[in-house]
Amino acid sequence: MLVALSLKQKFLTLCGITAAAVAASLVIGQRLIPQSILTGIVFYLISGDRPSTVYASIVSLPRDLRTAVIFLKLNLSLYRYERAGATVIQIFERVVARHPNKVAFLMDDGQLTFGQVKQLADRIAAHFYAKGFRKGDTIALLMETRLEYPCIWLGLSKVGIVTALINSNLRKETLRHSITVANSKAIIVSQELAGAIAEINEQEGIKGLPVHLFRTDGADTSSSSSDPLPDAEDLRLSVDSGSSSSNVDLSGIPNDISPKDKLVYIYTSGTTGMPKAAVITNLRYTFMALGCYYMLSFRDDDIIYNSLPLYHSAGGMIGVGSVLLCGVTAALRKKFSASNFWTDCIRYKCTVAQYIGEICRFLLMTPPKPTDTQHSVRLMFGNGLRPQIWPQFVSRFNIKQIGEFYGSTEGNSNLLNIDNTMGAVGFVPNFAKAIYPVTLIRCDEETGEIIRGSDGFCIKCKPGEPGVFVGKINPKKALNSFVGYADKAASEKKVLHDVFRKGDIFFNSGDILVQDLLGNYYFKDRTGDTFRWRGENVATSEVEGVITTIVGLKDCAVYGVDIPETEGKAGMAAIVDPDNKVDMEQLAAGIRASLPAYARPLFIRVLSEVPMTTTFKLKKRDLQVDGYDLNKVKDPIYFLQSNGTYRLFTAEDHETIKSGKARL
């Protein structure tokens, strides 16, 4: 009651100020918004069940009004493009018409203007159409980052060919699976990766596929004996010799591609099994590219530093998409380098930079240098910046704005933090929930299983209550559609039926988030990563953040391991320490000071490296399988004592635990 009275008093105090602020801010040209609309806004603010909700609405009003304007611009653009039937290639060609000589991509000492990107894309389209490829066919693209990469799939899209963007680090069975799961009819592979295709060329499902080799500049092709794919077509030579003029005859290619047609396949990281090919339509690609452009207020003269892999959604869809569809410039790098990050930003005069996963932590681990603040980067955007290092990162590198976003490649539930709220992955204003129906529903945090009420429907979470993030699926709207994967069975596993009423369908992100009263969302954990110990739920991401801070930002993975005759799973942490510099006493003291007893890892494994995906996500599965089994693990393992310190884990300890006699 005291809280309610306090909030009511705040509300009454702010009412006069808010009404004046609203009236002053809602101006279009020189005309005020009509009184009826203003009355509606005030009515919206004072409605609701709790004074706290009203107060939250007032506090977040400036942010929400700004968001509403940006959101309107975004949706008008999407509506115009969809109504006109505009595809990615068509929107790109409008950009080219505006500034053909502007630089689109920079890399090393090379560059491509928008006009040159279009020219190469047109030649790719004409070449593959002449080869007999048609709309709906799939071609796999296996290539490391280079200037030509986006030109190739862009050209194929002009024919309606779907490009499967293959992770360039895959080999053998995983590579074969990624190519065949998309029903690829051909492979385009760069010279440096030709050996990976040759390695699986004779396996069932690959043999017989036409291979087009995109040779590296200066590659020696005079000797077929040293060529891993001697029968492959030299695509660069074919394309370069196909036309001596800047204009390519494309008159024979039908113009029958729609915004809802498939554009590319982008693969999941495969941390829990074989990679899945997520379907990216023209419309979804447009939405993701324009969404970041508008919501983060990109400028036409921005130069984005993109050191991310171009087969990934962040680098290849959001980063490259901002160039192709919005006309900004991007500086590419073949592989992320922490030591060269800011040097590159200075060299290319970048004003915006991308990050994913642990990149920000890697940058913090580098020794301080003058280049830390000599750059012109005002905005960094991406996902995976840990809240524990957020303030340290923006302070050291003088970054004015962080655009942390949340979302999966295939999902319809995406969030974006546009107002620098530290630690938040985005927000949804109260007024937008009908337009953008995403929410949190209750679940068992350990298993991820959805909890339903007595009526059989899901239960919405209250502010501060963790739950699975879901988004309502509406195939008719770009914002809310879910196309899924090439594998229909895998797609169905991500869909929830009869969530709040009979017949509705929602996308299940599989992630646990928490929402505050102002509508801000915070990432808590992935379902399955959370484990239960001593009757409490332990979020691995939170424990990882604490340990990483204590040990000086070293790589750390936390996971649950089974203990015989004991309920739940005990915590285990794997810390990368190749130089043996981690002070176990200091670490134990930091853990005792920062974590409750149930969240303190029972085991700590010290190893030389942590398995990590190419998109900078830690692979926990292998570590979890090894557990604390000294027959499998040769690295030193430390064991938590009753006094909160750690000592070396011995074979005797292992046997005691295996026999169920350990008192933990």
C-alpha positions in Angstrom: 0.0 0.0 0.0 2.8 2.4 0.9 4.4 1.7 -2.5 1.2 2.3 -4.3 0.7 5.6 -2.5 4.2 6.7 -3.3 3.7 5.9 -7.0 0.4 7.7 -7.0 2.0 10.8 -5.6 4.7 10.6 -8.2 2.0 10.2 -10.8 0.0 13.3 -9.7 3.2 15.3 -9.5 4.2 14.3 -13.0 0.7 14.6 -14.6 1.0 18.3 -15.2 4.5 18.1 -16.4 3.8 15.2 -18.7 0.7 16.8 -20.2 2.7 19.9 -21.1 5.6 17.8 -22.3 3.4 15.7 -24.5 1.7 18.8 -25.9 5.0 20.4 -26.6 6.6 17.3 -28.2 3.7 16.2 -30.4 4.1 18.7 -33.1 4.0 18.0 -36.8 5.2 21.0 -38.8 3.8 23.9 -36.9 0.5 22.3 -36.0 -0.4 20.7 -32.7 -1.8 17.2 -32.6 -5.6 17.4 -32.2 -6.9 17.6 -28.7 -8.8 14.3 -29.1 -5.5 12.4 -29.7 -3.9 14.1 -26.8 -6.8 13.1 -24.6 -6.4 9.6 -25.8 -2.8 9.6 -24.8 -3.6 10.8 -21.3 -6.4 8.3 -21.0 -3.9 5.6 -22.0 -1.5 6.8 -19.3 -4.1 6.8 -16.5 -5.6 3.5 -17.4 -4.4 0.2 -16.0 -4.6 -1.9 -13.0 -1.7 -0.6 -11.0 -0.2 2.9 -10.3 3.2 1.4 -11.0 2.2 0.7 -14.6 1.0 4.2 -15.1 4.2 5.7 -13.6 6.3 3.4 -15.9 4.3 4.6 -18.9 5.0 8.2 -18.0 8.7 7.6 -17.4 9.2 5.7 -20.7 7.0 8.2 -22.7 9.9 10.2 -24.4 11.6 6.9 -25.4 8.3 5.4 -26.7 7.3 8.5 -28.7 10.7 8.6 -30.4 10.4 4.9 -31.1 7.0 5.3 -32.5 8.2 7.8 -35.1 11.1 5.6 -36.1 8.9 2.5 -36.2 6.4 4.3 -38.4 9.2 5.3 -40.9 10.4 1.7 -41.0 7.0 0.2 -41.5 6.1 2.7 -44.2 9.3 1.8 -46.1 8.5 -1.9 -45.7 4.9 -1.4 -46.8 6.0 0.5 -49.9 8.6 -2.1 -50.9 6.2 -5.0 -50.3 3.3 -3.3 -52.2 5.6 -2.6 -55.1 6.8 -6.2 -55.1 10.4 -5.0 -54.6 13.0 -7.7 -54.0 16.5 -7.2 -52.5 18.1 -6.9 -56.0 15.5 -4.3 -57.1 16.0 -2.2 -54.0 19.7 -2.5 -54.5 19.5 -1.3 -58.1 17.6 1.8 -56.9 20.5 2.6 -54.5 22.9 2.1 -57.4 20.9 4.6 -59.5 21.3 7.2 -56.8 25.1 7.0 -56.5 26.8 4.4 -58.8 30.3 5.8 -58.0 30.0 5.7 -54.2 32.2 3.1 -52.6 30.1 0.1 -51.3 32.8 -2.2 -49.9 36.4 -1.7 -48.8 38.8 -4.5 -48.0 42.6 -4.4 -47.6 43.7 -2.3 -50.5 40.8 -3.0 -52.7 37.3 -1.5 -53.1 34.1 -1.9 -55.1 31.7 0.9 -55.9 28.0 0.3 -56.1 28.2 0.4 -59.8 30.9 -2.3 -59.8 28.9 -4.5 -57.4 25.9 -4.3 -59.8 28.1 -5.1 -62.8 29.6 -8.2 -61.2 26.2 -9.3 -59.9 24.7 -8.9 -63.4 27.5 -11.1 -64.9 26.9 -13.8 -62.3 23.2 -13.8 -63.1 23.7 -14.0 -66.9 26.3 -16.7 -66.5 24.3 -19.1 -64.3 21.1 -18.5 -66.3 23.0 -19.5 -69.4 24.2 -22.6 -67.6 20.5 -23.7 -67.1 19.9 -22.7 -63.5 16.5 -21.4 -62.8 14.3 -19.8 -60.1 14.1 -22.1 -57.0 17.4 -23.9 -57.6 19.9 -23.7 -54.7 23.6 -23.2 -55.1 26.0 -23.5 -52.2 28.6 -20.8 -51.6 31.7 -21.8 -49.7 34.0 -18.7 -49.5 35.9 -16.7 -47.0 35.2 -13.0 -46.7 36.2 -11.1 -49.8 34.8 -8.2 -51.8 33.1 -10.5 -54.4 31.1 -12.5 -51.7 27.9 -10.4 -51.6 28.1 -9.8 -55.4 27.8 -13.6 -56.0 24.6 -14.3 -54.1 23.1 -11.0 -55.1 23.6 -12.0 -58.8 22.2 -15.4 -58.2 19.1 -13.8 -56.6 18.4 -11.9 -59.8 17.6 -15.3 -61.4 15.7 -16.4 -58.3 18.5 -18.9 -57.3 18.7 -19.4 -53.6 22.3 -19.3 -52.2 23.2 -21.5 -49.3 25.8 -19.5 -47.3 28.0 -22.2 -46.0 30.2 -21.7 -43.0 33.8 -21.6 -44.4 35.2 -23.5 -41.4 33.1 -26.6 -41.9 34.7 -29.8 -43.0 33.8 -33.5 -43.8 30.4 -34.7 -42.6 29.2 -31.3 -41.3 30.1 -29.6 -44.6 28.5 -32.4 -46.6 25.3 -32.1 -44.5 25.1 -28.3 -44.9 25.4 -28.6 -48.7 22.9 -31.4 -49.1 20.3 -30.3 -46.6 19.6 -27.3 -48.8 19.3 -29.5 -51.9 22.1 -27.7 -53.6 22.5 -28.3 -57.3 26.0 -26.7 -57.5 28.8 -25.4 -55.4 30.8 -22.2 -55.8 34.0 -22.5 -53.8 37.0 -20.2 -53.6 40.5 -21.4 -54.4 41.7 -21.6 -50.8 38.8 -23.8 -49.8 38.8 -26.1 -52.8 40.5 -28.8 -50.7 37.5 -29.0 -48.4 35.2 -29.9 -51.3 37.7 -32.3 -52.8 37.8 -34.1 -49.5 34.1 -34.9 -49.6 33.7 -34.9 -53.4 33.5 -38.7 -53.6 31.0 -39.1 -50.8 27.4 -39.9 -51.5 25.3 -36.8 -51.8 28.1 -34.7 -53.2 29.5 -36.7 -56.1 28.1 -35.5 -59.4 27.3 -31.9 -58.3 28.7 -29.3 -60.6 31.5 -27.3 -58.9 32.3 -23.8 -59.9 35.7 -22.7 -58.6 36.1 -19.0 -57.8 39.8 -18.7 -58.1 41.9 -16.4 -55.9 43.6 -13.6 -57.8 47.0 -14.8 -58.9 46.2 -18.5 -58.3 48.4 -20.8 -60.3 46.1 -23.0 -62.5 48.7 -24.2 -64.9 49.2 -27.5 -63.3 46.1 -29.6 -62.8 48.0 -32.1 -60.7 48.2 -29.5 -57.9 44.6 -28.5 -58.3 42.3 -30.3 -55.8 39.4 -29.7 -58.2 40.9 -30.0 -61.7 37.5 -30.4 -63.4 35.9 -27.3 -61.7 35.0 -24.4 -63.9 37.1 -21.2 -63.3 34.2 -18.9 -62.5 36.3 -15.7 -62.4 37.7 -16.4 -65.8 34.2 -17.3 -67.2 32.5 -14.2 -65.7 35.3 -11.8 -66.7 35.4 -13.0 -70.3 31.6 -13.2 -70.6 31.3 -9.5 -71.5 33.8 -6.9 -72.4 31.3 -4.0 -71.8 29.8 -2.7 -68.6 26.3 -3.6 -69.8 25.2 -7.3 -69.6 22.3 -8.6 -71.6 19.8 -9.8 -69.0 16.7 -9.6 -71.2 16.1 -13.3 -71.2 15.9 -13.6 -67.4 12.2 -13.6 -66.3 11.2 -10.9 -63.8 9.0 -13.1 -61.7 10.6 -12.9 -58.2 8.4 -11.7 -55.3 9.4 -10.4 -51.8 8.2 -13.6 -50.2 10.5 -15.8 -52.3 13.6 -17.3 -50.8 16.8 -15.3 -51.0 19.5 -17.2 -49.1 19.9 -19.9 -46.5 21.8 -18.9 -43.4 22.8 -21.7 -41.0 22.6 -22.0 -37.3 25.9 -22.5 -35.5 25.3 -26.2 -34.9 26.3 -26.1 -31.2 23.5 -28.6 -30.4 23.7 -30.8 -33.5 24.1 -30.4 -37.3 23.7 -26.9 -38.6 20.1 -26.0 -39.7 19.5 -24.0 -42.9 17.3 -21.1 -41.9 15.2 -19.7 -44.7 15.7 -16.0 -45.4 13.2 -14.5 -47.8 13.7 -11.2 -49.7 11.2 -9.6 -47.3 12.9 -10.8 -44.1 16.3 -9.7 -45.4 14.8 -6.3 -46.1 13.2 -6.1 -42.7 16.4 -7.0 -40.8 18.6 -4.6 -42.9 16.2 -1.6 -42.7 15.3 -2.3 -39.1 18.9 -1.6 -37.8 19.3 1.3 -40.3 16.3 3.1 -39.0 16.2 2.1 -35.4 19.9 3.0 -34.8 19.7 6.2 -36.9 22.4 5.3 -39.4 23.7 8.2 -41.6 24.1 8.1 -45.3 27.8 8.9 -45.0 28.5 6.2 -42.3 31.2 3.6 -42.9 30.6 0.4 -41.0 33.5 -1.8 -39.8 32.4 -5.4 -40.4 34.9 -8.0 -39.3 32.3 -10.7 -39.0 31.8 -13.7 -41.3 29.6 -13.0 -44.2 27.8 -16.3 -44.0 26.4 -15.2 -40.6 23.2 -13.2 -40.1 24.9 -10.3 -38.3 27.7 -9.8 -40.8 26.0 -11.0 -44.0 22.4 -9.8 -43.4 22.5 -6.8 -41.1 26.0 -5.6 -42.0 26.0 -6.2 -45.7 22.2 -5.4 -46.0 22.8 -1.9 -44.7 25.1 -1.4 -47.6 23.0 -3.0 -50.4 19.7 -1.6 -49.3 20.5 1.7 -47.6 23.6 2.9 -49.4 26.1 3.1 -46.6 29.7 1.9 -47.0 31.3 -1.1 -45.2 34.9 -2.0 -44.5 35.4 -5.8 -44.5 38.0 -7.9 -42.8 38.7 -11.5 -43.6 39.0 -12.5 -40.0 38.4 -10.6 -36.7 41.6 -9.4 -35.1 41.4 -7.7 -31.6 44.9 -6.1 -32.1 43.9 -4.6 -35.5 40.3 -3.7 -34.7 40.8 0.0 -33.9 43.7 0.4 -36.3 41.4 -0.7 -39.1 38.6 1.6 -37.9 41.0 4.5 -38.1 42.4 3.4 -41.5 38.9 3.2 -43.1 37.5 6.2 -41.2 34.7 4.1 -39.8 31.9 5.7 -37.8 30.1 2.5 -36.9 31.3 -1.0 -35.9 29.8 -4.4 -35.4 30.4 -7.0 -32.7 29.0 -10.4 -31.8 29.6 -12.9 -29.0 32.8 -12.2 -27.1 34.4 -9.6 -29.4 34.0 -6.8 -26.9 35.7 -8.8 -24.2 38.6 -9.7 -26.6 39.0 -6.0 -27.3 39.2 -5.2 -23.6 41.9 -7.9 -23.1 44.3 -6.1 -25.4 46.9 -3.8 -23.8 45.8 -0.1 -23.8 47.0 1.9 -26.8 46.5 5.4 -28.2 44.3 4.0 -30.9 41.7 3.0 -28.3 40.3 6.5 -28.6 41.8 7.9 -31.8 39.0 6.4 -33.9 35.8 8.0 -35.1 33.4 5.2 -34.1 30.3 6.7 -32.4 28.1 3.6 -32.5 28.8 -0.1 -32.0 26.0 -2.6 -32.5 25.6 -6.3 -32.2 24.7 -8.9 -29.6 26.6 -10.5 -26.8 28.0 -7.6 -24.8 28.1 -8.8 -21.3 26.5 -6.4 -18.7 29.5 -7.0 -16.4 32.0 -5.4 -18.9 29.6 -2.9 -20.6 30.6 0.2 -18.6 34.3 -0.6 -18.8 34.1 -1.1 -22.5 32.3 2.2 -23.4 34.5 4.1 -21.1 37.8 2.8 -22.3 37.0 3.1 -26.0 34.9 6.2 -25.8 31.8 4.7 -27.5 28.8 7.1 -27.3 26.2 4.5 -28.2 25.8 0.7 -27.9 23.0 -0.9 -30.0 22.7 -4.3 -28.4 20.1 -6.4 -30.1 18.5 -9.8 -29.5 17.2 -12.3 -32.0 17.9 -15.4 -33.9 18.5 -15.8 -37.7 15.3 -17.6 -38.3 13.1 -16.1 -35.5 10.3 -13.5 -35.6 11.1 -12.2 -32.1 13.8 -9.5 -32.3 14.6 -6.7 -29.9 16.9 -3.7 -30.1 18.3 -1.4 -27.5 18.3 2.1 -29.0 18.6 4.3 -25.8 21.8 3.0 -24.2 20.0 1.2 -21.3 23.0 -0.7 -19.8 22.6 -4.4 -20.0 19.3 -4.4 -21.9 18.9 -6.3 -25.2 16.0 -4.2 -26.2 12.5 -3.1 -25.3 8.9 -3.1 -26.4 6.7 -0.1 -25.5 3.3 -0.9 -24.0 1.5 0.7 -26.9 3.3 -1.5 -29.5 2.4 -4.9 -28.0 -0.6 -5.2 -30.2 1.5 -4.4 -33.3 4.6 -6.4 -32.2 3.2 -9.3 -30.1 6.2 -10.7 -28.2 6.1 -11.7 -24.6 7.5 -13.9 -21.9 5.8 -17.1 -20.8 6.5 -19.2 -17.7 8.7 -22.2 -18.0 10.8 -24.7 -16.0 14.1 -22.9 -16.2 16.1 -26.1 -15.9 14.4 -28.0 -18.8 12.9 -25.2 -20.8 9.5 -26.9 -20.7 6.6 -24.5 -21.0 4.3 -24.3 -18.0 0.6 -24.1 -18.8 -2.3 -23.2 -16.5 -5.3 -25.3 -15.5 -7.1 -24.1 -18.7 -4.3 -25.5 -20.8 -2.9 -22.1 -22.0 0.4 -20.5 -21.3 1.0 -18.0 -18.5 2.5 -14.6 -19.1 5.3 -13.5 -16.9 5.1 -10.5 -14.6 7.9 -7.9 -14.6 11.0 -9.3 -12.9 9.9 -12.9 -13.6 12.1 -14.9 -16.0 10.4 -16.7 -18.8 10.8 -18.0 -22.4 10.7 -15.3 -25.0 8.1 -16.0 -27.7 6.6 -14.1 -30.6 3.2 -14.5 -32.3 3.4 -15.8 -35.8 1.5 -14.0 -38.6 2.5 -15.2 -42.1 0.9 -12.1 -43.6 3.2 -9.6 -41.9 6.9 -9.3 -42.3 7.3 -8.3 -38.7 5.6 -11.5 -37.4 6.3 -14.2 -40.0 8.3 -17.3 -39.4 9.5 -19.2 -42.5 11.6 -21.6 -40.5 14.3 -24.0 -41.9 14.8 -25.9 -45.1 14.0 -28.9 -42.9 10.3 -28.7 -42.1 10.5 -31.0 -39.1 13.1 -28.8 -37.5 10.8 -25.8 -38.2 7.8 -27.4 -36.4 9.9 -27.9 -33.3 10.2 -24.1 -32.9 6.4 -23.5 -33.0 4.1 -23.4 -30.0 0.4 -24.0 -30.6 -2.6 -22.8 -28.5 -0.5 -20.5 -26.4 -3.1 -18.0 -25.2 -6.2 -19.1 -27.2 -7.1 -22.0 -29.3 -5.5 -21.9 -32.7 -2.8 -19.3 -32.2 0.8 -20.1 -33.0 4.0 -18.6 -31.5 7.7 -18.9 -32.3 9.7 -20.3 -29.3 13.0 -18.6 -29.1 14.3 -21.1 -26.5 15.9 -18.3 -24.5 15.0 -17.1 -21.0 14.7 -13.3 -20.6 13.5 -11.0 -17.9 11.4 -7.8 -18.5 11.4 -4.8 -16.2 8.5 -2.4 -15.6 9.7 0.0 -18.3 9.5 -2.7 -21.0 13.3 -3.3 -21.1 14.3 -6.9 -21.7 17.4 -8.6 -20.3 18.9 -11.8 -21.4 19.2 -14.4 -18.6 20.0 -17.7 -20.1 19.2 -20.3 -22.8 16.9 -23.0 -21.9 19.0 -26.1 -21.1 21.9 -23.9 -20.0 20.2 -23.2 -16.7 20.5 -26.1 -14.2 19.1 -26.7 -10.8 21.4 -27.3 -7.7 20.4 -27.4 -4.0 16.8 -26.5 -5.0 17.8 -23.3 -6.8 18.1 -22.4 -10.5 21.6 -21.4 -11.6 21.9 -19.3 -14.7 25.2 -20.2 -16.4 25.5 -16.8 -18.1 25.4 -15.0 -14.8 28.1 -17.2 -13.3 30.3 -16.9 -16.4 30.1 -13.1 -16.1 31.2 -13.1 -12.5 34.1 -15.5 -13.1 35.2 -13.8 -16.3 35.5 -10.5 -14.4 37.5 -12.0 -11.6 40.0 -13.8 -13.8 40.7 -10.8 -16.0 38.3 -11.4 -18.9 39.7 -14.9 -19.8 37.4 -17.3 -21.7 35.0 -19.1 -19.3 32.3 -21.7 -19.8 29.9 -22.8 -17.0 27.7 -25.9 -17.2 25.9 -28.4 -15.0 27.3 -31.9 -14.4 25.6 -35.0 -12.9 26.5 -36.2 -9.5 25.5 -39.8 -8.6 22.9 -40.2 -5.9 22.3 -36.4 -5.9 19.4 -34.4 -7.1 20.1 -31.7 -9.8 23.4 -30.8 -11.4 26.5 -29.3 -9.8 28.2 -26.4 -11.4 31.4 -26.7 -13.3 33.5 -23.9 -14.8 36.1 -24.3 -17.6 38.6 -21.4 -17.6 41.2 -20.8 -20.4 44.6 -20.3 -18.7 47.4 -21.5 -21.0 50.0 -19.5 -19.0 48.8 -20.8 -15.6 48.3 -17.3 -14.3 44.9 -17.8 -12.5 45.3 -17.3 -8.8 42.9 -19.9 -7.3 42.8 -18.2 -3.9 41.8 -14.9 -5.4 39.3 -16.7 -7.7 37.8 -18.5 -4.7 37.5 -15.2 -2.7 35.9 -13.5 -5.6 33.4 -16.3 -6.1 32.5 -16.3 -2.4 32.0 -12.6 -2.4 29.9 -12.5 -5.6 27.8 -15.7 -5.8 25.5 -17.5 -3.4 26.5 -20.9 -2.2 24.3 -22.8 -4.6 25.7 -20.9 -7.6 29.4 -21.5 -6.8 30.9 -24.1 -9.2 31.8 -27.3 -7.5 34.5 -28.0 -10.1 36.9 -25.7 -12.0 38.7 -27.0 -15.0 41.8 -25.1 -16.2 42.5 -25.7 -19.9 44.5 -24.2 -22.7 41.6 -23.3 -24.9 37.8 -23.4 -25.1 36.0 -24.8 -28.1 34.4 -21.8 -29.8 32.2 -21.4 -32.9 33.2 -19.0 -35.7 30.6 -16.6 -34.4 32.3 -16.4 -31.0 30.0 -18.6 -29.0 31.4 -21.0 -26.6 30.8 -24.7 -27.3 29.8 -26.2 -24.0 28.6 -29.6 -25.1 32.1 -31.2 -25.4 33.1 -29.9 -22.0 29.9 -31.1 -20.4 30.4 -34.6 -21.8 33.9 -34.7 -20.4 32.6 -33.5 -17.0 35.0 -34.1 -14.1 36.0 -37.6 -15.4 39.7 -37.8 -14.8 39.9 -40.7 -17.3 38.9 -38.2 -20.0 40.3 -35.0 -18.7 44.0 -34.4 -18.5 43.7 -30.7 -17.5 43.9 -29.9 -13.8 40.5 -29.8 -12.1 39.9 -28.0 -8.8 37.3 -29.0 -6.2 35.3 -26.7 -3.9 35.8 -27.2 -0.2 33.3 -26.6 2.6 35.3 -23.4 3.6 34.8 -21.9 0.1 38.4 -22.6 -1.2 39.5 -24.9 -4.0 42.0 -27.7 -4.1 43.1 -30.1 -6.8 40.6 -32.8 -7.6 42.1 -36.3 -7.1 41.3 -39.8 -8.3 40.2 -40.6 -4.8 37.7 -37.7 -4.9 36.5 -39.0 -8.2 35.9 -42.5 -6.9 34.1 -41.1 -3.8 31.7 -39.1 -6.0 31.2 -42.1 -8.4 30.2 -44.3 -5.5 27.7 -41.8 -4.2 29.5 -41.5 -0.9 30.5 -37.9 -1.3 28.8 -35.4 1.0 28.3 -32.3 -1.2 
